[in-house]
Amino acid sequence: MKKTLFTVTCSILILILPFLSSLCQSDDQLTHAKPLSAGDTVISKGGVFALGFFSPNSSSTSLYLGIWYHNIPGHTVVWTANRDDPIAATSSPMLAITNSSDLVLSDSQGGSPWAVKINITSMGVAAVLLDTGNFVLMSPNGTCIWQSFDHPTDTILPGTRVYLSEKARVVRRLIAWKGPTDPSTGDFSLGLDPNSNLQLVIWHRIMPYLRLNILDDASVGGGIYQNTIFYEAIVGTSRDGFYYEFSVSGGSPYARLVLDHMGALRTLSWNNHSSWTTVFEHPASSCDVYASCGPFSYCDNTGAAATCRCLDGFESAGLDISSGCRRTKALKCGKQSHFVTLPKMKLPDKFVHVLNRSFDECTTECSNNCSCTAYAYTNLSSNGAMADQSNCLLWTGELVDTGKYSNNDENLYLRLANSPVRNGDLVKIILPIMVCVLILACIALGICKYKASKQKKTEIHNGPMIGYLSSSNEIGGEHVDFPFVTFEDIAAATDNFSDSKQIGSGGFGKVYKGILQVNTEVAIKRLIKGSRQGMEEFKNEIILIVRLQHKNLVRLLGCCIHGDERLLIYEYLPNKSLDAFLFDSTRQSVLDWPTRFQIIKGVARGLLYLHQDSRLTIIHRDLKPSNILLDSEMAPKISDFGMARIFGGNKQEAKTARVVGTYGYMSPEYVMGGVFSVKSDTYSFGVLLLEIVSGLKITSAQLVENFVSLTTYAWRLWADGKSTELMHSSFAESSSLHEVLRCIQVGLLCVQDRPDDRPLMSSVTFMLENDSALLPAPKQPTYFALQNFEAEESRENSVSTVTITTLEGR
């Protein structure tokens, strides 16, 4: 451990060493000849803290090695050694210093759940418990070898400096207990944001729960108790990295900073009346919770009650502002825009820190970037590890986790469309414009009425024209401009639907390659007459795709209705569908690991857009390899939205009596109960991910005996520590083993039986793109292990009194 981490502690210990009569006789320490057994305690010299074995509740038979307050009733534990590996009370636990000077916790069964490895030959090493609550392993000459302050659990004590990062790498987190009487690793943790290294985050598993101030080498928290400045929390920098330091006035040890099992970061003081008093805590209000209001909205904490409001220039995107806001006027690259100043703001998350910029240069940087939606010039550090870094922060895309506080002095500069006009120019500009607009409006109205009456008399198949599609799925509305193409043009482009032009087929028809307009290659989907995709599904697919704009979604270019013929025209993707590579032994080698990983992340981003980032929540319901198309760069695009469903408002799930999809890719709750949600797509994505990694189909003849599906086979390999056996041999040399194993675990998390156990696609993309994020252990998928379903066109199936009468497979 670096010398700088121990300077203060070592200095204190060197001062007190002359007053120690003998290392082997003091009650505040352990030596080679004096181990610690169950029932024994080590008491700090001033009697403030005790070290020993404890049970978290009276009914527990498990023992933990920990440190607690000695002079306070009850066991207020501040540090635990073996939090995830308790020792049975009957196993005679012992903490001892070995011949190699290691500090080892062991039991009578030969187990060693915790140890500090030193491996030096010296009989003079001692472990001392200080009145600060620090448990220190020291050499005979007073050198600090190891200290518990460098390995906190859920508590920081006064005088503790916890290094959160070293050399720009996140190294340490504060991790809460699992429950009030369960010291094991819990769901909440406090640490440095690995994406920026500029802010502290309380995490709930892998998702942010609360963000604390951007680091600025200054106090990020303070409290007044009994009319005095009671405590101060400092975030600072040194040559070794970022640290978090907690100090108390007068040096009183009877205070602590705790991350509790509910995710609250609390500063507590002992009030001498047999209880701990909360002096300060995060979150202090609902505004503090991460993204408590939706994108482009902010939580206003300046009034009597916290309220979600839209940012200036935005309006509610739905019935509830908490779901987010949208621009009243769209930004367009190359068009003039202006910035409005929003004072007293909590700066949004997901910023980009730009180096070496003044305030004016920061403004110019955002103005010249078409994707920049906001900027700020904040109070970052100007010395230490933050030297040479400027205060310029930029945001692109959505603004999330924004708030307004009366005690905040940060300004957010938000970009809006249309530069404001000076009052002196308004009259000169507006009056002539109004006159011209009125004249032009009258002329345009007459022309539109004339064209509309003429258009009604024209049949669609008589020539190219522009039609309109509305959100009610009715052709003839006025919401979305969309081109119709004549049937004759399509027939000519496909050589009258020649077999030589056919490039694919599916449950609803065939797909042809054609050339329309100026040598534009297109893919034309011709629905089978009388196919299961009727007019409702046809219009549903048009309405959905024409509104969706994302690089990982296929683009719809036009459509045609001619008698009972219905055709859709898509952008042409030369590499066709994923299954053409994934399950073809002659083409599998084209998919090296970087390509497969790119496809996995691209599909995840496409689903995230459908579920969260588009205006309405869209459930695809038929995600599988044949519906993933690949462009010339092998980038994936999700296609076939005929079965997709829209959720509006706060709707989370729906139920249908008509279950449609493909066996193996449909989630258990959808197959057996007709219930679907965004978690149904998550399940399908998990299956797809496992197929991409293994090269096996969900129900593959290549699987070993006794495994009826890929999900149970993959889980068994993962549980046995043999996940590498699932990896397809064609990309073994090009693969990153860490990425492959991570993908397998993410896939297994997605195919868990219960929807609540599956992650949202926002969590999935985070797990795939952040290799430092901790992954929970997946539960065993039992659905396909218990039910041996077979793919067929339609069937009647009854499982546990749930009957499905119209199950359609594709």
FIDOPA-505098 format. One record per residue (C-alpha): residue number from 1; x, y, z. Coordinates in steps of 0.25 Angstrom, whole numbers. Each point is the difference from the previous one (the first is absolute). Example, Ala and Ser with C-alpha at 12.3 -4.5 7.8 and 13.67 -1.06 7.14 Angstrom:
residues 2
1 49 -18 31
2 6 14 -2
end
This chain:
residues 810
1 0 0 0
2 5 14 -3
3 7 7 11
4 -9 13 -2
5 -12 -8 4
6 6 -3 14
7 8 13 3
8 -10 5 11
9 -3 -13 6
10 15 -4 1
11 3 14 6
12 -10 -3 11
13 5 -14 3
14 15 4 0
15 -4 11 11
16 -7 -10 9
17 10 -12 -2
18 9 5 12
19 -12 0 9
20 -3 -15 -3
21 6 -8 11
22 0 -13 -9
23 -6 -4 -13
24 -3 -13 5
25 -7 4 13
26 -9 12 -5
27 -16 -3 -1
28 -1 9 -12
29 8 -10 -9
30 3 -14 -6
31 14 -6 -1
32 5 -13 -5
33 -1 -6 14
34 -14 6 3
35 -11 -4 -10
36 -14 4 1
37 -11 -10 2
38 -15 0 1
39 -4 7 13
40 12 8 1
41 1 15 -4
42 11 10 -3
43 -3 13 6
44 7 13 -5
45 8 8 10
46 -10 10 3
47 -11 -10 0
48 -8 6 -12
49 0 -12 -9
50 0 -15 1
51 5 -11 -9
52 -6 -14 1
53 -10 -10 -6
54 -15 3 0
55 -13 -5 -5
56 -9 10 -7
57 -13 -5 7
58 -3 -9 12
59 -5 -11 -9
60 12 -1 -9
61 10 -11 2
62 10 7 -9
63 12 8 5
64 7 12 -7
65 13 7 4
66 -3 15 2
67 2 13 7
68 -10 7 8
69 -2 11 10
70 4 -5 14
71 -6 10 9
72 -14 1 -8
73 -11 -10 4
74 -2 -11 -11
75 9 -3 -11
76 1 12 -9
77 10 -7 -10
78 9 9 -9
79 8 -10 -7
80 -1 -15 -4
81 11 -9 -5
82 -7 -13 -5
83 -14 7 -4
84 -3 -10 -11
85 6 -12 7
86 -5 -2 14
87 6 -11 9
88 -9 -10 8
89 0 3 15
90 3 -14 2
91 13 0 -8
92 9 7 10
93 4 13 -8
94 14 6 2
95 7 12 -5
96 15 -2 1
97 13 6 -5
98 8 -12 -7
99 15 -3 0
100 0 8 -14
101 -6 12 7
102 -14 -2 -8
103 -12 4 8
104 -10 -12 -2
105 -14 -3 4
106 -2 -16 1
107 -9 -10 6
108 1 -14 5
109 -4 -6 -13
110 12 5 -7
111 -7 12 -7
112 6 14 -2
113 -11 9 -4
114 9 13 2
115 14 3 0
116 11 11 -1
117 12 -5 -8
118 13 6 4
119 10 -12 -1
120 12 6 8
121 8 -7 11
122 -1 8 12
123 -5 -4 14
124 -2 15 4
125 -12 3 -9
126 -13 4 8
127 -14 4 -4
128 -5 12 8
129 -14 6 2
130 0 15 1
131 -10 10 6
132 -3 5 -14
133 -6 -14 -3
134 12 -3 -9
135 5 -15 1
136 15 1 -4
137 10 -11 -3
138 14 6 4
139 15 -5 -1
140 9 1 12
141 6 13 -5
142 -14 7 0
143 -2 -1 -16
144 -15 -2 -4
145 -1 -12 -8
146 -16 -1 -1
147 -12 8 6
148 -15 -2 0
149 -2 14 -4
150 5 -4 -14
151 -11 -11 -1
152 -13 7 5
153 -13 -8 -1
154 -13 9 2
155 6 10 10
156 10 12 0
157 5 5 13
158 6 13 4
159 14 3 -5
160 -2 -11 -11
161 5 3 -14
162 -5 -10 -10
163 7 0 -13
164 -11 -3 -11
165 9 0 -12
166 15 -1 -2
167 7 4 -13
168 -14 3 -7
169 -5 -14 4
170 -12 -3 9
171 6 -9 11
172 -10 1 12
173 -15 1 4
174 -8 1 12
175 -9 -11 0
176 -13 -1 9
177 -5 -12 8
178 -10 -9 -7
179 -10 3 12
180 0 6 14
181 5 -13 6
182 7 -6 -12
183 14 5 -2
184 2 -6 -14
185 2 8 -12
186 -12 8 -3
187 -7 6 -13
188 5 14 3
189 14 6 -1
190 7 13 -1
191 12 3 -9
192 6 8 -11
193 -7 1 -13
194 9 -9 -9
195 -5 8 -13
196 4 13 5
197 8 0 13
198 -6 13 3
199 -12 -4 9
200 -4 -9 11
201 -11 -10 -2
202 -9 -8 9
203 -3 -13 -9
204 -11 -9 2
205 6 -13 -6
206 5 5 -13
207 -9 12 -2
208 2 14 6
209 -9 3 12
210 5 14 3
211 11 9 -4
212 8 9 9
213 8 13 -3
214 10 1 -11
215 14 -1 6
216 6 13 2
217 10 -1 11
218 -9 6 10
219 -10 -4 11
220 -12 -7 -7
221 -8 -1 13
222 0 6 14
223 -10 0 12
224 -3 8 12
225 -4 -7 13
226 -2 6 14
227 4 14 -6
228 14 -4 -5
229 6 -5 -13
230 -1 -15 3
231 6 -7 -12
232 5 3 -14
233 2 -10 -12
234 11 3 -9
235 3 -5 -14
236 14 3 -4
237 11 -4 -9
238 15 -4 2
239 10 -6 -9
240 -6 -13 4
241 -14 3 -5
242 -13 4 5
243 -4 -1 15
244 -12 1 9
245 3 6 14
246 -9 1 12
247 3 9 12
248 -7 4 13
249 2 13 8
250 8 -3 13
251 4 -13 -6
252 -11 -8 7
253 0 -14 -4
254 -15 -2 3
255 -5 3 -14
256 0 -8 -13
257 -3 1 -15
258 -9 -12 -4
259 -6 -5 -13
260 -12 -8 5
261 -7 -12 -6
262 -10 9 -6
263 10 9 -8
264 0 12 10
265 14 6 3
266 -2 5 14
267 8 8 10
268 -3 -4 14
269 4 5 14
270 -1 -7 13
271 -9 10 8
272 3 -7 14
273 -15 -4 1
274 2 -14 -4
275 -3 3 -15
276 7 5 -13
277 -5 13 -6
278 0 2 -15
279 7 13 -2
280 0 0 -15
281 -4 -10 -11
282 -1 -3 -15
283 -10 0 -6
284 -6 12 7
285 -12 1 -9
286 -6 -8 -12
287 7 10 -9
288 14 -7 4
289 -4 -14 -5
290 6 -2 -14
291 -9 4 -11
292 -12 2 9
293 -5 8 -12
294 1 -4 -15
295 9 5 -11
296 0 15 -2
297 -8 2 12
298 6 4 14
299 -4 -2 14
300 -3 14 7
301 4 0 14
302 -1 15 3
303 -15 -1 4
304 -7 -7 12
305 -1 -13 -8
306 9 -6 -10
307 -7 1 -14
308 4 -5 -14
309 0 12 -10
310 5 1 -15
311 12 7 -3
312 -2 13 -8
313 -4 -2 -14
314 -5 -14 3
315 -14 -6 2
316 -5 -12 7
317 2 -13 -9
318 -12 -7 6
319 -11 1 10
320 10 0 11
321 12 10 0
322 8 -11 8
323 1 -8 -12
324 8 11 -7
325 -2 13 -9
326 2 3 -15
327 5 12 -7
328 -11 10 -5
329 9 3 -12
330 10 -9 -5
331 14 3 -2
332 6 -1 -14
333 15 0 -3
334 4 12 -8
335 -12 8 6
336 2 11 9
337 -2 -3 15
338 2 7 13
339 3 -4 15
340 -8 3 12
341 6 1 14
342 -7 -9 10
343 6 4 14
344 1 -8 13
345 0 -13 -8
346 5 -14 4
347 8 -3 -13
348 -5 -12 -8
349 7 -13 -1
350 7 -6 -12
351 9 12 -3
352 12 1 -8
353 12 7 7
354 8 9 -10
355 14 4 3
356 7 13 -2
357 -12 9 -2
358 -4 14 5
359 -14 3 3
360 -1 7 -14
361 7 -12 -7
362 -10 -9 7
363 -12 8 -5
364 6 -1 -14
365 3 -15 1
366 -15 -3 3
367 -5 10 -11
368 9 -6 -11
369 -5 -14 4
370 -13 -4 -6
371 -2 -11 10
372 3 9 12
373 -13 3 8
374 6 7 12
375 13 4 7
376 5 5 14
377 12 6 5
378 1 -6 14
379 9 1 12
380 10 -11 -2
381 13 -2 7
382 12 9 -5
383 11 -7 7
384 5 -14 5
385 -4 -12 -9
386 -10 10 -8
387 11 9 -5
388 -1 4 -14
389 -15 -3 -1
390 -10 11 -3
391 -14 2 5
392 -7 -3 -13
393 -11 -10 -1
394 -8 -4 -12
395 -13 -8 -2
396 -5 -7 -12
397 -13 -7 -2
398 -10 0 12
399 2 7 13
400 -3 -9 12
401 0 1 15
402 -1 15 0
403 -5 8 12
404 -1 14 6
405 4 4 14
406 -1 13 7
407 14 -2 6
408 7 -4 -13
409 9 10 -8
410 1 -7 -13
411 -5 5 -13
412 -4 -9 -12
413 0 6 -14
414 -11 -7 -8
415 -1 0 -15
416 -13 4 -6
417 -5 2 -15
418 -1 14 -6
419 9 12 5
420 -8 10 8
421 -3 13 -8
422 3 14 7
423 -13 7 4
424 4 12 -9
425 -1 -9 -13
426 -13 -7 3
427 -9 10 -6
428 8 2 -12
429 1 -15 -2
430 -14 -5 4
431 -9 9 -7
432 5 -3 -14
433 1 -14 3
434 -14 -1 5
435 -5 7 -13
436 8 -10 -9
437 -5 -12 8
438 -14 4 -1
439 1 1 -15
440 8 -13 -2
441 -10 -7 10
442 -12 3 -9
443 7 -4 -12
444 5 -13 6
445 -13 -3 5
446 -6 1 -13
447 10 -9 -7
448 -1 -10 11
449 -15 -1 -1
450 2 -2 -15
451 10 -10 1
452 -7 -8 10
453 -13 -1 -8
454 8 -4 -12
455 8 -11 8
456 -13 -6 5
457 -3 -3 -14
458 13 -7 -3
459 2 -15 3
460 13 -4 7
461 5 -9 -11
462 -1 10 -11
463 13 7 4
464 10 4 11
465 -6 9 10
466 1 5 15
467 -9 -6 10
468 -2 2 15
469 0 -9 12
470 -6 4 13
471 2 -5 14
472 -14 -7 0
473 6 -9 -11
474 -10 6 -10
475 5 3 -14
476 -5 14 -4
477 4 7 13
478 10 12 0
479 11 -4 10
480 11 -6 -7
481 4 2 -15
482 4 -13 -6
483 1 -4 -15
484 -8 -11 -7
485 6 -7 -12
486 -8 -5 -11
487 -1 -15 -2
488 4 1 -14
489 13 6 4
490 3 -10 11
491 -3 -12 -10
492 10 7 -10
493 10 1 11
494 -1 -15 3
495 -1 -5 -14
496 -15 -4 4
497 5 -6 13
498 10 -9 -7
499 6 -11 9
500 13 5 -4
501 -3 13 7
502 -5 -7 13
503 10 2 12
504 -8 -6 11
505 -14 -5 6
506 -7 0 13
507 -13 -4 6
508 -7 12 -7
509 5 -1 -14
510 13 2 -8
511 10 11 -2
512 6 4 -13
513 11 9 -4
514 -3 12 -9
515 4 13 -6
516 -9 12 1
517 2 15 -4
518 15 4 -2
519 7 -14 1
520 -5 -1 15
521 1 -15 4
522 -12 -4 9
523 -5 -12 7
524 -15 -2 -4
525 -8 -9 10
526 -12 -6 -7
527 -11 -5 9
528 -6 -14 -3
529 -15 2 -4
530 -8 -4 12
531 12 -1 9
532 -1 1 15
533 5 15 -1
534 -13 6 -4
535 -3 15 -2
536 1 3 15
537 15 -5 1
538 3 6 -14
539 -4 14 5
540 6 -3 13
541 14 -2 -6
542 -1 12 -9
543 -4 9 12
544 11 -5 9
545 12 0 -9
546 -3 13 -7
547 0 7 14
548 13 -7 5
549 13 6 -4
550 12 -8 6
551 13 -5 -7
552 -3 -14 6
553 -15 -1 -6
554 -3 -3 -14
555 -5 12 -9
556 -13 -1 -7
557 0 8 -13
558 -14 -2 -6
559 -12 -9 -2
560 -10 -5 -10
561 -15 -4 1
562 -5 -6 -13
563 -13 -8 1
564 3 -11 10
565 15 2 -2
566 8 6 12
567 15 4 -2
568 10 7 9
569 13 6 -5
570 12 0 9
571 14 5 -1
572 9 -11 -7
573 10 -7 10
574 10 -8 -8
575 3 -10 11
576 -14 -5 2
577 -4 -5 13
578 9 -5 12
579 -5 -14 -1
580 6 -2 -14
581 14 1 7
582 -3 -5 14
583 -5 -14 -3
584 7 -2 -14
585 13 -8 2
586 6 6 -12
587 -2 14 4
588 2 0 15
589 14 4 -1
590 -4 13 -5
591 -5 4 14
592 12 2 8
593 -1 4 14
594 1 15 -2
595 -11 -1 -11
596 -9 -8 9
597 2 9 12
598 -3 12 -9
599 -13 -7 -4
600 -4 -3 14
601 2 14 5
602 -7 6 -12
603 -13 -9 2
604 0 4 15
605 1 15 -4
606 -11 -2 -10
607 -9 -7 10
608 3 11 10
609 -4 11 -10
610 -14 -8 -2
611 -2 -2 15
612 5 13 6
613 5 11 -10
614 -11 1 -10
615 -12 8 3
616 -9 -13 4
617 4 -13 5
618 1 -10 -11
619 0 -15 3
620 6 -8 -13
621 -5 -14 4
622 7 -7 -11
623 15 2 2
624 8 -11 -6
625 13 -2 -9
626 -9 0 -13
627 -5 14 4
628 14 6 2
629 5 6 -13
630 14 3 -3
631 5 12 -8
632 13 0 -8
633 8 3 13
634 -7 -12 7
635 -7 10 9
636 -13 -6 5
637 -14 6 -3
638 -13 -5 7
639 -11 -3 -11
640 -14 -6 -1
641 -9 8 9
642 -13 -7 -4
643 -2 -6 14
644 5 13 8
645 -9 6 10
646 0 15 5
647 -2 3 15
648 -4 14 3
649 1 8 13
650 4 -8 13
651 -5 -13 -6
652 10 -11 4
653 -6 -13 -6
654 -11 -6 -8
655 -7 -13 -2
656 -5 -6 -13
657 -8 -13 -3
658 7 -1 -14
659 15 -4 3
660 9 2 -12
661 14 -2 -1
662 11 -11 -2
663 2 -11 10
664 12 1 9
665 1 15 -2
666 -13 3 7
667 0 2 15
668 -7 -9 10
669 -10 9 5
670 -4 4 -15
671 -1 -15 -4
672 -8 -5 12
673 -8 13 3
674 0 9 -12
675 7 11 9
676 11 8 -7
677 8 13 4
678 14 5 -3
679 5 -11 8
680 -5 -10 -11
681 9 7 -10
682 11 -1 11
683 -2 -15 0
684 1 -1 -15
685 12 8 0
686 7 -10 10
687 -3 -12 -9
688 5 8 -12
689 13 4 8
690 2 -15 4
691 -2 -4 -14
692 10 10 -5
693 11 -5 10
694 -2 -15 -2
695 -4 0 -15
696 -11 -10 5
697 -15 2 -3
698 -9 1 12
699 -5 -15 -2
700 12 -6 -6
701 3 -14 -4
702 15 2 4
703 -3 2 14
704 4 -10 10
705 -10 -11 5
706 -10 4 11
707 0 15 -4
708 -12 4 -9
709 4 14 -1
710 12 9 -2
711 -4 8 13
712 0 -11 10
713 13 -6 -7
714 7 14 1
715 -4 2 15
716 5 -14 3
717 14 3 -6
718 0 14 7
719 -4 -7 14
720 11 -10 -2
721 10 11 -4
722 2 -5 -14
723 -6 11 -8
724 11 0 -9
725 -5 -13 -6
726 -12 8 -5
727 8 9 -9
728 0 -4 -15
729 14 -5 -5
730 -1 9 -12
731 4 13 8
732 8 -6 11
733 13 7 -5
734 -6 14 -2
735 -8 0 13
736 2 7 13
737 -3 -10 10
738 -5 10 10
739 -10 6 -10
740 -5 -14 -4
741 -2 -5 15
742 -7 14 3
743 -9 -2 -12
744 -4 -14 4
745 -3 5 15
746 -8 11 -6
747 -8 -9 -9
748 -3 -9 12
749 -5 12 8
750 -10 3 -12
751 -6 -14 -1
752 -4 -1 15
753 -14 -6 1
754 -6 12 8
755 -1 13 -7
756 4 8 13
757 13 -8 0
758 4 5 -14
759 7 13 -2
760 -5 11 -8
761 7 3 -13
762 6 12 6
763 7 -9 10
764 4 -10 -11
765 7 11 -9
766 7 5 13
767 5 -14 4
768 4 -2 -15
769 8 13 -1
770 6 1 14
771 9 -12 3
772 2 5 14
773 -15 -1 4
774 -3 -11 10
775 -9 -10 -6
776 -10 -8 9
777 -1 -15 0
778 -11 -5 -10
779 -11 -9 5
780 -1 -14 -6
781 -10 1 -12
782 -10 -12 3
783 -11 3 -11
784 6 -7 -11
785 6 -11 9
786 -15 -3 4
787 -7 2 -12
788 4 -7 -13
789 -7 9 -10
790 1 -3 -15
791 -1 11 -11
792 -13 -2 -8
793 -10 9 -8
794 -11 0 11
795 -3 -9 12
796 -8 -1 12
797 8 -1 13
798 -4 0 15
799 10 2 11
800 -4 2 14
801 -14 3 -4
802 4 11 -9
803 -5 -3 -14
804 5 6 -13
805 -9 -3 -12
806 6 9 -11
807 15 -2 1
808 6 4 -13
809 15 -3 -3
810 8 6 -11
end
